[in-house]
Amino acid sequence: DTVEWKLWQVLAYYLDQSSPLTPAFDIIQDNKSYLQDQIKKLSVQEVCRSSDSHRQHCIHRHILLGHTDKPVQLLLEAAQDSANFYQDCLRASLISSVSDSEVAQSTIKLVATNLIANDHLFE
């Protein structure tokens, strides 16, 4: 019986923490395990991304997980002839400005240079 199997799997997890739960039980995982599972899933999704909507989804998930470097990198990978190039550059600047670091300043300078070079100066 499937329900009985799932019950025993959860009980085995709580009795012996060395046997990990499958991702189907993510609702009862502790925060650290859940976060690790989500990062693993996201890394697989990044490898398999094939369109702009997949890229946007990965960016969104990284932001939800509290990452700042990876979404900025993905946003700056946008093609210069893309319809979302201007918005992606602004989003990258906004996300990088959350942290007060030299990397944030460098990102903002890079975005400004890209926008000027691609004739988006007055937008």
Helices and strands as residue ranges (DSSP letters): H 2-15, G 23-28, H 31-48, H 52-64, H 69-76, H 85-96, H 102-117
